[in-house]
Amino acid sequence: MIEARHLRVLRAVATTGSFSAAARELGCTQPAVSQQMKALEASAGTPLLIRTGREMRLTQAGEALVRHATGILAGLTAAEEEVAAIAGLRAGRVRLVSFPSGSSTLVPGALAALRAEHPGTRVSLVEAEPPRSVEMLREGDCDVALAFRYEARRATPDDTRAGAPAEDWDDLVVRPVLADRLVGLVPEGHPLAEAESVTIGEFADEPWIAGCPRCRRQLVDVCEGAGFVPRIDFATDDYPAVIGLVGAGLGVAVLPELAIESVRPRGVRTVTVEPPVRREIVALTLPDLAQVPAVAATLDHLARAAAR
């Protein structure tokens, strides 16, 4: 196998015309140059140099190898410089996927801080809800997934059925970002609008505005745990639409605090729901990707954005 170090020696010999001159240029001994040239000729399977007096002359095979060596060594040098830039966070690319309320609240501050600290790192963003975003990570379509999962509901003394288990992320690097509590939304003027806290059962007779499919499943599970099935009149993936429908007096809803932070609620009041229901927001990546400096920096800044 031809090695890059042997090509560098061959090029030095071809340029200087002798082993001794090549050794001086490379900063090594003449025997070392001679040994590496013998190894290169053994790999090539043919002589590459002919001694003529005190100088060395390239054979036809040697000329061909020197001609290719120039491009090979130039490309290798460029590759080494690029890798060094990525390792030193002077360059790099991260593909991030996030759910919408995370994109509007956590992501902007995280990416602004990342750019300020490492201006050579570029981050692209697409939106997807889990579990699709987690699938994208496993399929190699992104490097970091900002995702969430709901806490499994615990069984009560008179209820043997608990919620579905949390997703299996054992094959991923999981960076905790935020515990996002769900809060109740009621129209202004609603009898519970001024309550400090409410139980989910107090909404049993209300019409409901439900969110994304995953949030809907969580809502139904929580309500069934409280002994009733919610009457869902409207369902929408759009959080501002949920708030608008509640504000118009068409029903009640529960939304994550992060979702409410991303919009300007009008005509609604938020109330604390007891017992608390939370979703766990995390930044996910693959174990090998976690060693990439740009990916590690992105995980750090997402966690710091939540802390701020």
NORVEN-V700039 format. One line per field, one symbol per residue. phi: phi as a letter, one per 40 degrees, with the letter a starting at -180 (. if undefined). psi: psi as a letter, one per 20 degrees, with the letter a starting at -180 (. if undefined). A space follows every 50 residues. Layout:
# NORVEN-V700039
phi=???
psi=???
This chain:
# NORVEN-V700039
phi=.cbccccccdccccccgaccccccccgbccdcccccccccccccgacbbb cbgcbbbccccccccccccdccccccccccccccccccfcaibbbbbacd ccccbccdcccccccccbcccbbbbbbacccccccdcccgcabbbcbaac ccccccdbaccbccccdcbccbcbbdbacbccbcbbcdgcdbccccabcc cccdcccbbbccdcccccdcccccccgabccccbbacccdcdccccccgc ibabbcdcccccbbcbgbbbbcbbccbbbccbbbacdcccccdcccccdd cccccccc
psi=ppqhhhhhgghgghghirgghhgghikaqghgggghhghghghhjqqiqp pncirppqrghggghgghhghghghggggghgghgghjkirqppoppqqg hhhigggghghghghhhmiipppqprpqqqihhhghghijirhpporqqq pppqqrhjoiprrqqqqokhjqpoopgqooqpqqpqqpiqhjhjqhqqqh hijhjqqqoqbrgghgggggggghhjjrpqoohqpqioghhghhgghjki arrpqqhhhhhirnppjrqqqppqqqpqqopqpqrqghhiipghghhggg hghhhhh.
